[in-house]
Amino acid sequence: MKISIDRERLAADFVLLCETDSPSREEGAIAALLQTIFARLGADEILEDESKAATGSNTGNLIIRFAGGTDREPIFLNCHMDTVEPGRGVKVRRDGDTFFSSGDTILGSDDKSGIAGVLEAIRYVRESNTPHRPLEIILTTCEEIGLLGAKNLDPALISARIGYALDSTGFGTVIIGAPAANRLEITVRGVAAHAGLHPEWGVNAIALAAQGLSAAPLGRIDEESTVNFGTIQGGTATNIVPDQVTIHGEARSHSTATLDSLTRQVEHAFARAVAEWDDPSGQAKGKPELSFTAIPDFPAMRLNQDDPALRLIDRAAASIGLRLEYKIAGGGSDANIFNGYGLQTAIIATGMTHVHSTDEQVDLQDMVDLTRLLIALIT
């Protein structure tokens, strides 16, 4: 299948997207730009959902539909519109066919390399009058701060039952598995007292939290599970026995049973530290307490090689001579949420590298090859 891509038009779209700031919850400008572009491309429907009331964004998710010219099964393509910080005032620097930021911000190839590929794929099929399967483009908000746009998207708005999230580093890779995760919030409450005058009256929450942390599972647990504690806050002054510490963390696993077990182990470690506290002087003005909350963050996803989404992308890649590698990942994305909705979704790498840093970059050839793959998928 011979597909000739307008490389410089693709590059221009990518630069325009990157230089349209869209940090999480401020995707309004890029959403407006994309609605204009898709309207010019002849979209049959452009819908903004009502998710912004729940996400706090200044726009909702976008659902764009192209009816196509075949009776083949519809598919959807998903990208997120938001970027991490520092993502304001982005200026793209191009060196040959490689794109960087000016060095003071992220570039935004996460996930605008995916969006640029979608735009060029649609331009190609429209200009070449190539019949294509019915297509839905799902552009979400607030992916980078907890997949909030996808979580607050009504799945009934999506007609297609299989799709592809264009959101992974490297190229030539399809992610077919990703873990589930629980967000953990642990608060240890002690008793405040003057540290110099009456330390015996206090219960040191930091000391108890430290005991809990030292006993809890941490880091790489096995090949499919991890636990991390990312932030800790507590205490008010060096001369006050700290009366409260709050720790935020997460547990991840491809196994739901393991995830549940790890979450219980973390809770037990802190509960035991609080329960085994003793008061050697007998003068403490109270006892410690524990508050432990585990909130499901996203479900696990796992596709099998004979699933329709993978069979389709296999055929599409073969038709353009592209070899794909299938991998299991450790991160979460909108694809986890869509799979949780019962929408079979694989993740396609877009070529972006060093994401979430000012060293982020992407190569034009990878975006060209991504676009060729998308055209093969939809035609």
C-alpha positions in Angstrom: 0.0 0.0 0.0 1.7 3.2 -1.2 1.0 6.3 0.9 2.7 9.6 0.2 2.5 12.0 3.2 2.9 15.8 2.9 5.8 16.0 5.4 6.0 19.8 5.7 2.3 20.2 6.2 2.4 17.6 8.9 5.4 19.4 10.5 3.5 22.8 10.3 0.4 21.3 12.0 2.6 19.8 14.7 4.4 23.1 15.4 1.0 25.0 15.5 -0.4 22.5 18.0 2.7 22.6 20.2 2.8 26.4 20.2 -0.9 26.5 21.3 -0.6 26.2 25.0 -2.8 23.6 26.7 -1.7 22.8 30.2 -4.1 20.6 32.1 -7.5 22.3 32.8 -6.6 25.0 30.2 -7.2 23.2 27.0 -9.8 25.7 25.7 -7.5 27.3 23.2 -6.4 24.1 21.5 -10.0 22.7 21.6 -11.2 25.8 19.7 -8.4 25.5 17.2 -9.1 21.8 16.6 -12.8 22.3 16.2 -12.1 24.9 13.5 -9.6 22.5 11.7 -12.0 19.5 11.9 -14.8 21.7 10.6 -12.7 22.7 7.6 -11.9 19.0 7.0 -15.6 18.3 6.6 -16.3 16.5 9.9 -19.8 15.1 10.0 -20.2 16.0 13.7 -18.2 17.9 16.2 -19.4 17.5 19.8 -18.0 19.0 23.0 -19.3 17.0 26.0 -20.2 18.3 29.5 -17.2 16.9 31.4 -15.7 20.3 32.3 -18.1 20.6 35.2 -16.4 17.6 36.7 -12.8 18.1 35.5 -12.4 21.8 36.2 -11.2 22.3 32.6 -12.2 25.3 30.5 -13.5 22.9 27.8 -15.0 19.5 27.6 -13.8 16.5 25.7 -14.2 16.6 22.0 -15.8 13.8 19.9 -15.4 14.3 16.1 -17.1 12.0 13.6 -16.4 11.2 10.0 -19.0 8.9 8.4 -16.6 7.4 5.9 -17.5 5.6 2.7 -17.4 1.9 3.6 -19.6 -0.5 5.6 -16.6 -1.7 7.6 -16.6 -1.6 11.4 -16.0 1.9 12.9 -13.0 2.6 15.0 -12.0 5.5 17.2 -8.7 7.2 17.7 -7.9 8.9 21.0 -5.4 11.6 22.0 -5.3 13.9 24.9 -5.2 17.7 24.5 -3.4 18.6 27.7 0.3 18.9 28.5 2.3 18.8 31.7 4.1 21.9 33.0 6.2 23.8 32.2 4.0 24.1 29.1 3.3 27.8 28.7 4.8 29.9 25.9 6.1 26.9 24.1 8.5 27.7 21.2 9.4 24.8 18.9 13.0 24.5 17.7 13.6 22.3 14.6 17.0 20.8 13.8 16.7 18.9 10.5 13.8 16.7 11.0 13.9 16.6 14.8 11.7 18.9 16.9 12.7 20.2 20.4 11.4 22.9 22.6 13.4 26.1 23.1 14.6 24.5 26.3 12.5 26.4 28.9 9.4 24.3 28.5 8.3 20.9 27.5 7.7 20.4 23.7 4.2 19.0 23.8 4.7 16.0 21.5 2.9 14.2 24.4 0.3 14.1 22.9 0.4 16.5 20.0 2.4 14.2 17.9 -0.6 11.9 17.9 -3.1 14.7 17.1 -0.9 15.9 14.2 -0.9 12.4 12.8 -4.7 12.2 13.0 -5.1 15.5 11.2 -2.8 14.5 8.3 -4.4 11.1 8.0 -7.8 12.7 7.6 -6.4 15.3 5.1 -4.9 12.4 3.0 -8.1 10.4 2.8 -10.2 13.5 2.0 -7.9 14.8 -0.7 -7.4 11.4 -2.3 -11.1 10.5 -2.1 -10.1 7.3 -0.4 -13.0 5.5 1.1 -12.5 4.8 4.8 -14.3 3.1 7.6 -16.5 5.3 10.0 -14.1 7.1 12.3 -14.5 8.8 15.7 -11.8 11.1 17.1 -11.9 11.3 20.9 -9.8 14.2 22.3 -9.7 14.3 26.1 -8.8 16.8 28.7 -6.8 16.5 31.9 -5.2 13.2 31.0 -1.9 14.2 32.7 -3.6 14.9 36.1 -5.4 11.6 36.5 -7.1 10.7 33.3 -10.0 13.0 34.4 -11.4 13.8 30.9 -11.7 10.1 30.0 -13.1 9.2 33.4 -15.8 11.8 33.0 -16.6 10.9 29.3 -20.0 9.3 28.8 -19.0 6.1 26.9 -22.5 6.1 25.3 -21.2 8.9 23.1 -18.8 6.5 21.4 -20.2 4.3 18.7 -17.1 2.3 17.8 -16.2 -0.7 20.0 -12.5 -0.8 19.2 -10.0 2.0 19.1 -6.4 3.2 19.5 -4.9 5.6 22.0 -2.0 7.5 20.3 0.1 8.0 23.5 3.3 6.2 24.1 7.0 6.9 23.7 9.2 5.4 21.0 7.9 4.1 17.7 6.8 0.8 16.2 5.4 -0.2 19.5 1.9 -1.2 20.5 1.0 -1.4 24.2 -1.4 -4.2 24.9 -1.3 -4.3 28.7 -1.1 -1.8 31.5 -1.7 -2.1 35.3 -4.5 -1.1 37.5 -3.7 1.5 40.2 -5.0 2.6 43.6 -4.3 6.1 45.0 -3.4 6.0 48.6 -3.9 8.7 51.2 -2.6 8.0 54.7 -3.0 10.4 57.6 -1.5 9.7 61.0 -2.7 11.9 63.8 -0.8 12.4 67.0 -1.0 15.0 69.8 0.8 18.4 69.7 2.9 19.5 72.6 5.8 21.9 73.3 8.9 20.0 72.3 11.0 21.6 75.0 8.7 22.1 77.9 6.4 19.0 77.8 7.4 16.6 75.0 5.9 13.8 77.2 2.4 15.2 76.6 2.7 14.8 72.8 2.4 11.9 70.4 4.8 12.3 67.5 2.9 11.7 64.2 6.1 11.8 62.1 7.7 9.1 64.2 4.7 6.8 63.8 4.5 7.6 60.1 8.1 6.6 59.7 7.5 3.3 61.4 4.6 2.7 59.0 6.7 3.6 55.9 9.6 1.4 57.0 7.3 -1.6 57.3 5.2 -1.1 54.2 6.0 -2.7 50.8 7.9 -0.2 48.5 9.3 0.0 45.0 9.3 -3.0 42.6 7.4 -5.8 44.3 7.4 -8.2 41.4 7.5 -8.1 37.6 4.0 -6.7 37.4 3.6 -4.7 40.7 4.9 -1.5 42.3 4.3 0.6 45.3 5.4 4.2 45.8 5.0 7.0 48.3 5.3 10.3 46.5 4.6 13.1 49.0 4.6 13.6 52.7 3.5 16.6 54.7 3.3 17.2 58.4 4.4 19.2 61.4 4.3 22.9 62.0 7.6 23.9 63.8 10.7 22.4 65.3 9.5 23.2 68.8 6.2 21.5 68.5 5.6 17.7 68.6 3.9 17.1 65.2 0.3 16.1 65.5 -0.4 15.2 61.9 1.3 13.7 58.9 -0.3 13.0 55.5 1.3 10.7 52.9 0.1 10.3 49.4 1.2 7.2 47.4 0.0 4.6 45.0 0.0 0.8 44.4 0.0 -0.6 40.9 -0.3 -4.2 39.5 -1.4 -6.0 36.4 -3.1 -8.5 38.9 -6.2 -7.2 40.7 -5.6 -9.7 43.5 -2.0 -8.5 44.0 -3.2 -4.9 43.9 -5.7 -5.6 46.6 -3.1 -7.5 48.7 -0.5 -4.7 48.4 -3.1 -2.1 49.4 -4.0 -4.1 52.5 -0.3 -4.6 53.4 0.3 -0.9 53.3 -2.8 -0.2 55.5 -1.7 -2.9 57.9 1.8 -1.5 58.2 0.5 1.9 59.3 -2.3 0.4 61.5 0.2 -1.7 63.3 2.5 1.3 64.0 -0.4 3.2 65.5 -1.8 0.2 67.4 1.6 -0.7 68.9 2.3 2.9 70.1 3.0 3.0 73.8 3.3 5.8 76.3 6.3 5.1 78.5 5.8 8.2 80.7 2.1 7.8 81.0 1.7 11.6 80.4 0.5 11.7 76.8 -2.6 13.9 76.4 -4.2 11.5 73.9 -3.7 8.5 71.6 -2.7 8.3 67.9 -5.2 7.7 65.2 -5.0 6.5 61.5 -7.0 7.5 58.5 -6.4 5.3 55.4 -8.1 5.8 52.1 -7.5 3.8 48.9 -9.2 5.1 45.8 -9.2 3.1 42.5 -7.4 5.3 40.0 -7.7 3.2 36.8 -8.4 -0.4 35.9 -5.9 -2.8 34.3 -6.0 -3.4 30.6 -4.8 -6.5 28.7 -5.4 -7.4 25.1 -4.8 -10.8 23.4 -3.2 -11.2 20.0 -6.4 -12.6 18.5 -8.5 -9.6 19.7 -10.1 -7.6 16.9 -8.1 -4.4 17.7 -4.8 -6.3 17.4 -5.8 -8.3 14.3 -6.7 -5.0 12.6 -3.5 -3.2 13.4 -1.5 -6.3 12.4 -3.1 -6.2 8.9 -2.7 -2.4 8.6 1.0 -2.5 9.6 1.7 -5.4 7.2 0.0 -3.5 4.3 2.6 -0.7 4.6 5.6 -2.9 5.5 5.8 -1.7 9.1 6.9 -4.1 11.8 5.3 -3.7 15.2 6.4 -4.8 18.6 3.8 -5.6 21.3 4.7 -4.7 24.9 3.3 -4.6 28.4 3.7 -1.2 30.1 3.8 0.0 33.6 1.9 3.3 33.2 -1.8 4.2 33.0 -3.5 6.2 30.2 -6.9 6.9 28.7 -6.7 3.4 27.2 -7.1 1.9 30.7 -10.4 3.9 31.1 -11.7 3.0 27.7 -11.0 -0.7 28.2 -12.8 -0.4 31.5 -15.8 0.9 29.6 -15.7 -2.2 27.5 -14.1 -0.5 24.5 -11.2 -2.6 23.3 -8.3 -0.1 23.1 -4.6 -0.6 22.2 -2.0 2.1 22.7 0.2 3.2 19.7 3.6 4.8 20.2 3.9 8.1 18.4 7.7 8.7 18.3 7.9 11.1 21.3 10.9 10.7 23.6 12.1 12.3 26.9 8.5 13.4 27.6 7.6 15.4 30.7 11.0 17.2 30.5 12.5 20.1 28.7 14.6 17.6 26.7 11.4 16.3 25.0 11.8 15.6 21.3 10.2 13.9 18.3 11.4 13.0 14.8 9.3 13.9 11.8 9.9 10.5 10.1 8.2 8.8 13.1 5.2 11.1 12.8 5.1 10.4 9.0 5.2 6.6 9.7 2.5 7.0 12.4 0.3 8.9 9.9 0.8 6.1 7.3 -0.2 3.5 9.9 -3.4 5.5 10.8 -4.3 5.8 7.1 -3.9 2.0 6.8 -6.1 1.5 9.9 -9.0 3.6 8.7 -8.9 2.5 5.0 
